[in-house]
Amino acid sequence: MDVLIVAAWLCVATAEYATDLGTHIQDFIKQKNYLLERKYRPWYHVSAPIGWLNDPAAFVYFKRQYHIFYQYHPYNGAWGPMHWGHAISTNLVDWAHYPPALIPKEHYDKHGCLAGSAVVHNNYLTLFFTGTVLSGNRASQTQNVAISGDGLIFQKYLYNPVLRKAPYQMSDFRNPKVWRYRNRWYMIIGTTKDKLGQLLLYTSKELFNWKLNGTVARSYGDMGYMWENPDLFEMDGQHVLILSVQGLQSDSNRFRNLYQTGYVLGNFNYLWAQFEDLEVSTATFKELDHGHDFYAVKTVQALDGRRLLVGWLGMWESDFQEAKDGWASMLTLVRELKLSSQGHILMTPVKEVSDLRLEVLEDAWYSPGETFYAGTKSFELLVNSTSVIYDAFIIFEWSGDRQYTVGYSAERGHVSVDRGGYDGIRRADWSPISHLFFRIFVDHSSIEVFCGNGEVVFSSRIYPKKAIRVRLGGDTQLHVTQYKLRRSVGYDSQLRKYLKNHMMSKKYN
């Protein structure tokens, strides 16, 4: 699409839209209480300034900055008509809040702007999102576009929706993933037919007019009734398809959450615009994260070639205790993905996370039964053992019998976490070869456990009301290094000043 035409679209902003955006910017400027101490508010995870947060909506690199967008209801700590929240970083760990990128108010999205993806084309940042309109118990979903030249103010495409309805009388039709290969654009969309999850493929030459190619993947009965937030990318010569699946039945230690996010490997043939050898079944579908709270991820390729991922550190029908304070949930740390020689995704925190370290609080060997107080609720813990033949446990304790346990069983060849209560245990196979290594991040109301080189990961929400005590257990000594981590998410003071001056100049001009 011609750059001048796109620029013209960006200039087409109705008075109603400008008023709406101005109101949200003024609300953004007034939000002063975010950095006040609250017992469950994270320091180094992205959470909404106020209101509800869930799925990442898009993850993109634009004009030397990383942009994360997320589904966002800014008025209270509960689900509501979805906006797109917006956070920006230059280093993947220090994030600044920006005003909402998308506001649900058009006739095609008045009940929500749901997650999609973002691409950079002709120096413009283009968002693809699902607009939702509710009528009784039915939801009409369409695919739409918004464009920005600066990555801050977005204008919805004048001729939205670009896809007005689902084909084949399908219900549910959301979360477009868009990417470019050579001279053609591709889009996959999650949908359902006959209560079976499916993926539709569309192609385009110029981003705005799309042709349906058909169904490229479907469930054959064991892979749930809806596939959300699809992602597809190439890594080490294989194509990785990530899906968030609704309706999977639990299978022993697998698929224990309400909904699951995982991946399958295959080969996508661009000549025929279809997969050659893809099998999407419970036999091939592997969970990305085995914790209690992990769903709906987005990935991006960094400038240095790394494949980066961010997900929702939450789960539907969970108890978000912070909701009573007017906010709810958070995103995971940004993670790097690698593919092992056995075809398994390894997931580790990005190397930049080390920049969060303020000081060393612990650096010593501990025998089973010994304890120490964490001294903070924002820390990183490195736990090592020189042997893999003995059991090992790291127990985080607070307020009576409340605790979160990370446990390795050498005899059974698995690692587990247990946060107590009904259905509190999550477990995965893990057989390290030479030594044990855990890298654990605690941030007030969340914990992320990375095992070994990222073979197994657990992400969970916790709510410690008092100081955290760490107790070591098992049959062997463990070396513990603890770092206190700094706050890294907040407001950009220069942005606030700029927006305030901008609004004042508009008021008096």
C-alpha positions as CSV (number, residue, x, y, z in Angstrom):
1,M,0.0,0.0,0.0
2,D,1.3,3.4,-1.0
3,V,3.0,5.4,1.9
4,L,1.1,8.6,1.0
5,I,-2.2,6.8,1.2
6,V,-1.3,5.4,4.6
7,A,-0.3,8.8,5.8
8,A,-3.6,10.2,4.6
9,W,-5.4,7.6,6.7
10,L,-3.4,8.6,9.8
11,C,-4.6,12.2,9.3
12,V,-8.3,11.1,9.2
13,A,-9.2,11.4,12.9
14,T,-12.8,12.4,13.8
15,A,-13.5,14.9,16.5
16,E,-15.2,12.1,18.5
17,Y,-12.1,9.9,18.3
18,A,-9.8,12.8,19.4
19,T,-12.1,13.6,22.3
20,D,-12.1,10.0,23.4
21,L,-8.3,9.7,23.1
22,G,-7.8,13.0,24.9
23,T,-9.9,11.8,27.9
24,H,-7.8,8.6,28.1
25,I,-4.6,10.7,28.0
26,Q,-5.8,12.9,30.7
27,D,-6.7,9.9,32.8
28,F,-3.2,8.5,32.1
29,I,-1.6,11.8,33.3
30,K,-3.6,11.7,36.5
31,Q,-2.5,8.2,37.5
32,K,-0.1,9.0,40.2
33,N,-0.6,6.2,42.7
34,Y,1.0,3.4,40.6
35,L,4.4,3.5,42.3
36,L,3.0,3.6,45.8
37,E,3.8,0.5,47.8
38,R,1.1,-2.1,47.6
39,K,1.6,-5.6,49.0
40,Y,0.9,-7.5,45.9
41,R,2.1,-5.0,43.2
42,P,5.1,-6.4,41.2
43,W,8.2,-4.4,40.8
44,Y,9.7,-5.8,37.6
45,H,6.8,-7.4,35.8
46,V,4.4,-5.4,33.6
47,S,1.1,-5.0,35.2
48,A,-1.7,-2.5,34.3
49,P,-1.4,0.9,36.0
50,I,-5.0,0.5,37.1
51,G,-7.6,-2.0,36.0
52,W,-7.5,-5.5,34.6
53,L,-4.8,-7.1,32.4
54,N,-4.8,-10.4,30.6
55,D,-3.5,-11.7,27.3
56,P,-0.6,-10.0,25.6
57,A,-2.1,-8.5,22.4
58,A,1.1,-7.9,20.4
59,F,4.9,-7.9,20.8
60,V,6.9,-5.9,18.3
61,Y,10.2,-4.0,17.7
62,F,9.7,-0.5,16.2
63,K,12.0,2.5,16.0
64,R,14.6,1.0,18.4
65,Q,12.1,0.2,21.0
66,Y,10.2,-2.9,22.1
67,H,6.4,-2.5,22.4
68,I,4.2,-4.8,24.4
69,F,0.4,-4.4,24.0
70,Y,-2.0,-6.3,26.3
71,Q,-5.8,-6.7,26.7
72,Y,-6.7,-4.1,29.2
73,H,-9.9,-2.9,31.1
74,P,-8.8,0.4,32.7
75,Y,-11.7,1.0,35.0
76,N,-11.5,-1.7,37.7
77,G,-9.8,-5.0,38.4
78,A,-12.3,-7.2,36.5
79,W,-12.9,-8.2,32.9
80,G,-14.7,-5.6,30.8
81,P,-14.6,-4.2,27.2
82,M,-11.0,-4.7,26.2
83,H,-8.7,-1.9,25.3
84,W,-5.1,-2.4,24.3
85,G,-2.7,-1.4,27.1
86,H,0.8,-0.3,26.0
87,A,4.2,-0.5,27.5
88,I,7.6,0.4,25.8
89,S,11.2,-0.6,26.6
90,T,14.6,-0.2,25.0
91,N,16.2,-3.1,27.0
92,L,13.4,-5.6,27.7
93,V,13.5,-5.1,31.4
94,D,12.7,-1.4,32.0
95,W,9.2,-0.7,30.9
96,A,7.3,2.6,30.7
97,H,3.5,2.8,30.5
98,Y,1.9,4.6,27.6
99,P,-1.7,5.6,27.0
100,P,-4.0,2.9,25.6
101,A,-3.2,2.1,21.9
102,L,-6.8,1.0,21.1
103,I,-10.1,2.1,22.6
104,P,-13.3,0.1,21.9
105,K,-15.8,2.6,20.5
106,E,-16.4,1.9,16.9
107,H,-19.5,0.1,15.6
108,Y,-17.3,-3.0,14.9
109,D,-15.4,-3.1,18.2
110,K,-17.6,-1.4,20.8
111,H,-17.5,-4.3,23.1
112,G,-13.8,-5.0,22.9
113,C,-10.6,-4.8,21.0
114,L,-9.2,-8.4,21.4
115,A,-5.6,-9.6,20.9
116,G,-3.9,-9.9,17.5
117,S,-0.5,-9.0,16.3
118,A,1.7,-6.1,15.1
119,V,3.9,-5.6,12.0
120,V,6.2,-2.9,10.8
121,H,5.7,-1.9,7.1
122,N,6.9,1.3,5.3
123,N,8.0,2.8,8.6
124,Y,4.5,2.5,10.1
125,L,3.5,0.3,13.0
126,T,0.4,-1.6,12.0
127,L,-1.8,-3.4,14.6
128,F,-4.2,-6.2,13.7
129,F,-6.9,-6.8,16.2
130,T,-10.3,-8.5,16.7
131,G,-13.3,-6.3,17.2
132,T,-16.2,-7.7,19.2
133,V,-19.8,-6.7,19.2
134,L,-22.2,-8.5,21.6
135,S,-25.9,-9.1,20.8
136,G,-27.7,-11.2,23.4
137,N,-25.6,-14.3,24.0
138,R,-23.9,-14.0,20.6
139,A,-20.6,-12.3,19.7
140,S,-19.8,-11.0,16.3
141,Q,-16.0,-10.8,15.7
142,T,-14.2,-9.1,12.9
143,Q,-10.6,-8.4,12.0
144,N,-9.4,-4.8,11.9
145,V,-6.3,-2.6,11.5
146,A,-4.9,0.4,13.2
147,I,-1.8,2.4,12.1
148,S,0.8,4.7,13.8
149,G,3.7,6.6,12.5
150,D,5.2,7.3,15.9
151,G,4.2,4.1,17.9
152,L,2.2,6.2,20.3
153,I,-1.0,7.5,18.7
154,F,-2.9,4.9,16.6
155,Q,-5.6,5.6,14.0
156,K,-8.0,2.9,13.1
157,Y,-8.2,2.1,9.4
158,L,-11.0,4.0,7.7
159,Y,-12.3,0.9,5.9
160,N,-12.4,-1.5,8.9
161,P,-13.2,-4.3,9.2
162,V,-10.7,-5.9,6.8
163,L,-12.4,-9.3,7.5
164,R,-16.1,-8.9,8.2
165,K,-17.1,-12.4,9.2
166,A,-15.9,-15.9,9.7
167,P,-16.3,-18.3,6.8
168,Y,-18.1,-21.6,6.7
169,Q,-20.5,-20.6,9.4
170,M,-17.8,-20.8,12.0
171,S,-18.3,-19.4,15.5
172,D,-15.5,-17.5,17.3
173,F,-13.0,-15.8,15.0
174,R,-10.2,-14.0,16.7
175,N,-6.5,-13.2,17.4
176,P,-5.0,-12.7,13.9
177,K,-1.3,-13.5,13.6
178,V,0.2,-11.6,10.7
179,W,3.7,-12.0,9.2
180,R,5.5,-11.5,5.9
181,Y,7.4,-14.0,3.8
182,R,9.1,-12.6,0.7
183,N,6.5,-10.5,-1.1
184,R,3.4,-11.8,0.5
185,W,1.6,-11.3,3.8
186,Y,0.1,-14.2,5.8
187,M,-2.5,-14.3,8.5
188,I,-3.7,-17.2,10.7
189,I,-6.8,-16.8,12.8
190,G,-8.1,-19.1,15.6
191,T,-11.7,-20.3,15.2
192,T,-14.0,-23.2,16.0
193,K,-16.4,-25.4,14.0
194,D,-18.5,-28.3,15.3
195,K,-16.8,-27.7,18.7
196,L,-13.4,-28.4,17.3
197,G,-10.5,-25.9,17.2
198,Q,-9.2,-24.8,13.8
199,L,-6.8,-22.4,12.1
200,L,-7.7,-20.4,9.1
201,L,-5.1,-19.0,6.7
202,Y,-5.4,-15.8,4.7
203,T,-3.0,-14.1,2.3
204,S,-2.5,-10.6,1.0
205,K,-0.2,-8.6,-1.3
206,E,-0.6,-5.3,0.6
207,L,-1.9,-5.9,4.1
208,F,-5.5,-4.6,3.7
209,N,-7.2,-6.9,1.2
210,W,-7.1,-10.6,2.3
211,K,-7.9,-13.8,0.4
212,L,-9.0,-16.9,2.3
213,N,-6.8,-19.9,1.6
214,G,-8.7,-22.3,3.8
215,T,-8.2,-24.3,6.9
216,V,-4.5,-25.2,7.6
217,A,-4.9,-27.1,10.9
218,R,-7.7,-28.6,12.8
219,S,-8.5,-30.7,15.9
220,Y,-9.5,-34.3,15.2
221,G,-11.3,-34.6,18.5
222,D,-8.7,-34.5,21.3
223,M,-7.4,-31.0,21.0
224,G,-10.2,-28.9,22.4
225,Y,-13.0,-26.8,21.1
226,M,-11.2,-23.4,20.5
227,W,-7.7,-22.4,19.5
228,E,-6.7,-18.9,20.6
229,N,-3.7,-16.6,20.1
230,P,-1.9,-18.7,17.3
231,D,1.7,-17.9,16.6
232,L,3.9,-19.3,13.8
233,F,7.6,-18.8,13.3
234,E,10.7,-20.6,12.0
235,M,13.5,-21.7,14.4
236,D,16.5,-23.8,13.5
237,G,14.9,-25.0,10.2
238,Q,11.6,-26.0,11.8
239,H,8.3,-24.2,12.1
240,V,6.9,-23.7,15.6
241,L,3.1,-23.4,15.9
242,I,2.0,-22.0,19.3
243,L,-1.6,-22.4,20.4
244,S,-3.7,-21.5,23.4
245,V,-6.3,-24.3,23.6
246,Q,-9.6,-24.3,25.4
247,G,-11.3,-27.6,26.2
248,L,-8.3,-29.9,26.6
249,Q,-8.9,-32.8,29.1
250,S,-6.3,-33.3,31.8
251,D,-4.0,-36.3,31.3
252,S,-2.2,-37.3,34.5
253,N,0.3,-34.5,35.0
254,R,-0.4,-32.8,31.7
255,F,-3.0,-30.2,30.9
256,R,-4.0,-29.5,34.6
257,N,-5.0,-25.9,34.1
258,L,-8.4,-24.7,32.8
259,Y,-6.8,-23.7,29.5
260,Q,-3.4,-24.7,28.0
261,T,-0.7,-23.0,26.0
262,G,1.7,-25.1,24.1
263,Y,3.3,-25.9,20.7
264,V,3.8,-28.4,17.9
265,L,6.6,-28.6,15.3
266,G,6.1,-29.0,11.6
267,N,7.0,-27.6,8.2
268,F,5.0,-24.9,6.5
269,N,5.3,-25.0,2.7
270,Y,4.9,-21.4,1.4
271,L,4.6,-22.6,-2.2
272,W,1.4,-24.4,-1.3
273,A,0.5,-22.3,1.7
274,Q,-0.1,-25.3,3.9
275,F,1.7,-27.5,6.4
276,E,3.4,-30.6,5.0
277,D,3.6,-32.8,8.0
278,L,1.8,-31.1,10.9
279,E,0.0,-33.3,13.5
280,V,-1.9,-31.3,16.2
281,S,-2.9,-33.9,18.8
282,T,-2.4,-34.5,22.5
283,A,0.5,-36.8,21.5
284,T,2.4,-34.0,19.8
285,F,1.2,-30.9,21.7
286,K,3.8,-29.9,24.4
287,E,3.1,-27.4,27.1
288,L,5.4,-24.3,27.2
289,D,5.0,-23.7,30.9
290,H,3.8,-26.2,33.5
291,G,2.8,-23.8,36.2
292,H,-0.6,-22.8,37.5
293,D,-0.8,-19.4,35.7
294,F,0.4,-19.2,32.1
295,Y,-1.6,-18.5,29.0
296,A,-1.8,-16.6,25.7
297,V,1.7,-15.8,24.5
298,K,3.2,-13.5,21.9
299,T,6.7,-13.8,20.3
300,V,9.0,-11.5,18.4
301,Q,12.4,-11.8,16.8
302,A,15.0,-9.5,18.4
303,L,17.5,-7.6,16.3
304,D,20.2,-10.1,17.3
305,G,18.1,-13.0,16.1
306,R,16.8,-14.3,19.4
307,R,13.1,-15.4,19.5
308,L,11.5,-13.7,22.5
309,L,8.3,-14.5,24.2
310,V,5.9,-12.9,26.8
311,G,2.8,-14.4,28.2
312,W,0.0,-13.8,30.6
313,L,1.0,-14.7,34.2
314,G,-2.6,-15.5,35.1
315,M,-5.4,-18.0,34.4
316,W,-9.1,-17.7,33.9
317,E,-11.4,-18.4,36.9
318,S,-8.5,-17.7,39.2
319,D,-8.7,-15.7,42.5
320,F,-6.9,-12.4,41.8
321,Q,-6.7,-11.1,45.4
322,E,-5.3,-7.8,44.2
323,A,-8.5,-7.0,42.3
324,K,-10.0,-5.4,45.3
325,D,-7.3,-2.7,45.0
326,G,-8.5,-1.9,41.5
327,W,-5.9,-3.8,39.4
328,A,-5.4,-7.4,38.5
329,S,-2.7,-9.7,37.0
330,M,0.6,-9.2,35.2
331,L,2.7,-10.4,32.3
332,T,5.6,-12.9,32.6
333,L,9.2,-11.9,32.3
334,V,10.4,-11.7,28.7
335,R,11.9,-15.1,27.8
336,E,14.2,-16.4,25.1
337,L,13.3,-19.5,23.2
338,K,15.7,-22.1,21.9
339,L,15.1,-25.5,20.2
340,S,16.9,-28.5,21.7
341,S,18.4,-31.3,19.6
342,Q,15.4,-33.4,20.7
343,G,12.9,-31.0,19.4
344,H,11.9,-29.4,22.7
345,I,11.6,-25.7,23.3
346,L,13.9,-24.4,26.0
347,M,12.7,-21.2,27.7
348,T,14.9,-19.0,29.8
349,P,14.7,-15.4,31.0
350,V,16.4,-12.9,28.6
351,K,20.0,-12.2,29.5
352,E,19.1,-8.5,30.2
353,V,17.2,-9.6,33.4
354,S,20.6,-9.6,35.2
355,D,20.5,-5.8,35.0
356,L,17.8,-5.9,37.6
357,R,20.2,-7.1,40.3
358,L,20.9,-4.6,43.1
359,E,22.8,-6.5,45.7
360,V,23.7,-10.0,46.9
361,L,21.6,-11.0,49.9
362,E,22.7,-14.6,50.2
363,D,25.7,-16.6,48.9
364,A,26.3,-19.8,50.8
365,W,25.8,-23.6,51.1
366,Y,22.8,-24.8,53.0
367,S,22.1,-28.2,54.5
368,P,18.6,-29.8,54.5
369,G,16.4,-28.1,57.1
370,E,18.3,-24.8,57.2
371,T,16.4,-21.6,56.6
372,F,16.9,-17.9,55.9
373,Y,14.6,-14.9,55.4
374,A,14.4,-13.5,51.9
375,G,14.5,-9.9,53.3
376,T,12.4,-8.7,50.3
377,K,9.6,-9.8,48.1
378,S,11.4,-8.9,44.9
379,F,14.3,-11.2,44.3
380,E,16.1,-13.8,42.2
381,L,17.3,-17.1,43.6
382,L,20.0,-19.3,42.0
383,V,20.0,-22.8,43.5
384,N,22.7,-25.4,42.7
385,S,23.6,-28.9,43.6
386,T,26.7,-30.8,42.5
387,S,24.7,-34.1,42.2
388,V,21.5,-35.3,40.5
389,I,21.1,-38.5,42.5
390,Y,19.5,-36.9,45.6
391,D,16.2,-35.2,46.2
392,A,16.1,-31.5,46.7
393,F,13.4,-29.1,47.8
394,I,13.1,-25.3,48.1
395,I,10.2,-24.2,50.3
396,F,9.0,-20.6,50.4
397,E,7.0,-20.1,53.6
398,W,4.9,-17.3,55.0
399,S,2.0,-16.7,57.4
400,G,1.3,-20.1,59.1
401,D,1.0,-23.1,56.8
402,R,1.0,-21.1,53.5
403,Q,3.9,-22.1,51.3
404,Y,5.1,-22.8,47.8
405,T,7.4,-25.8,47.3
406,V,9.8,-26.5,44.4
407,G,10.8,-30.2,44.5
408,Y,13.1,-32.5,42.6
409,S,12.7,-36.3,42.8
410,A,15.8,-38.1,41.6
411,E,14.2,-41.6,41.8
412,R,11.0,-40.6,39.9
413,G,12.8,-38.3,37.5
414,H,10.4,-35.3,37.8
415,V,10.3,-31.8,39.2
416,S,7.2,-30.3,40.8
417,V,5.7,-27.2,42.4
418,D,3.1,-27.2,45.1
419,R,1.3,-24.1,46.3
420,G,-1.1,-26.0,48.5
421,G,-4.9,-26.2,48.5
422,Y,-7.1,-28.0,46.0
423,D,-5.3,-28.9,42.8
424,G,-2.1,-27.1,44.0
425,I,0.5,-29.5,42.5
426,R,2.0,-29.2,39.0
427,R,4.6,-31.8,37.9
428,A,6.8,-32.4,34.8
429,D,9.4,-35.0,33.8
430,W,12.9,-33.8,34.2
431,S,16.2,-35.8,34.4
432,P,19.2,-33.4,34.5
433,I,22.5,-35.0,33.5
434,S,25.3,-33.5,35.6
435,H,23.9,-31.2,38.3
436,L,20.8,-29.5,39.6
437,F,20.1,-25.8,38.8
438,F,17.1,-23.7,39.5
439,R,16.7,-20.0,38.7
440,I,13.7,-18.7,40.6
441,F,12.1,-15.2,40.4
442,V,9.8,-13.9,43.1
443,D,8.0,-10.6,42.6
444,H,5.5,-9.9,45.4
445,S,2.6,-12.0,44.0
446,S,4.3,-14.2,41.4
447,I,6.9,-16.8,41.1
448,E,8.7,-18.2,38.0
449,V,10.8,-21.3,38.2
450,F,13.3,-22.1,35.5
451,C,14.8,-25.6,35.7
452,G,18.2,-26.3,34.2
453,N,18.6,-24.7,30.8
454,G,14.9,-24.0,30.6
455,E,13.8,-27.6,30.0
456,V,10.9,-27.1,32.4
457,V,9.3,-23.8,33.6
458,F,6.6,-23.2,36.2
459,S,4.8,-19.8,36.5
460,S,2.4,-19.3,39.4
461,R,0.6,-16.6,41.4
462,I,1.2,-16.5,45.1
463,Y,0.0,-14.1,47.8
464,P,2.5,-13.9,50.8
465,K,1.0,-11.7,53.4
466,K,4.1,-11.6,55.6
467,A,7.9,-11.9,55.1
468,I,9.1,-14.9,53.0
469,R,11.3,-17.5,54.7
470,V,13.2,-19.9,52.5
471,R,13.8,-23.4,53.8
472,L,15.9,-26.0,52.1
473,G,15.0,-29.7,52.1
474,G,15.9,-33.0,50.6
475,D,19.0,-35.2,50.9
476,T,21.8,-33.0,49.8
477,Q,23.5,-29.6,50.3
478,L,22.4,-26.8,48.1
479,H,24.3,-23.6,47.2
480,V,22.0,-20.6,47.2
481,T,22.7,-17.2,45.7
482,Q,20.0,-14.5,46.2
483,Y,19.8,-11.1,44.5
484,K,17.6,-8.3,45.5
485,L,16.0,-6.9,42.3
486,R,15.0,-3.4,41.6
487,R,11.8,-1.8,40.4
488,S,11.8,-1.5,36.6
489,V,8.2,-0.8,35.5
490,G,6.6,2.7,35.8
491,Y,5.9,5.9,34.0
492,D,8.0,7.9,31.6
493,S,8.2,11.3,33.3
494,Q,9.2,13.0,30.0
495,L,6.2,11.4,28.3
496,R,3.8,12.6,31.0
497,K,5.2,16.1,30.7
498,Y,4.9,16.0,26.9
499,L,1.3,14.8,27.0
500,K,0.4,17.3,29.6
501,N,1.8,20.2,27.6
502,H,0.2,18.8,24.5
503,M,-3.3,18.7,26.1
504,M,-2.8,22.2,27.5
505,S,-1.8,23.6,24.1
506,K,-4.9,22.0,22.5
507,K,-7.1,23.5,25.3
508,Y,-6.0,27.0,24.7
509,N,-5.4,27.0,20.9
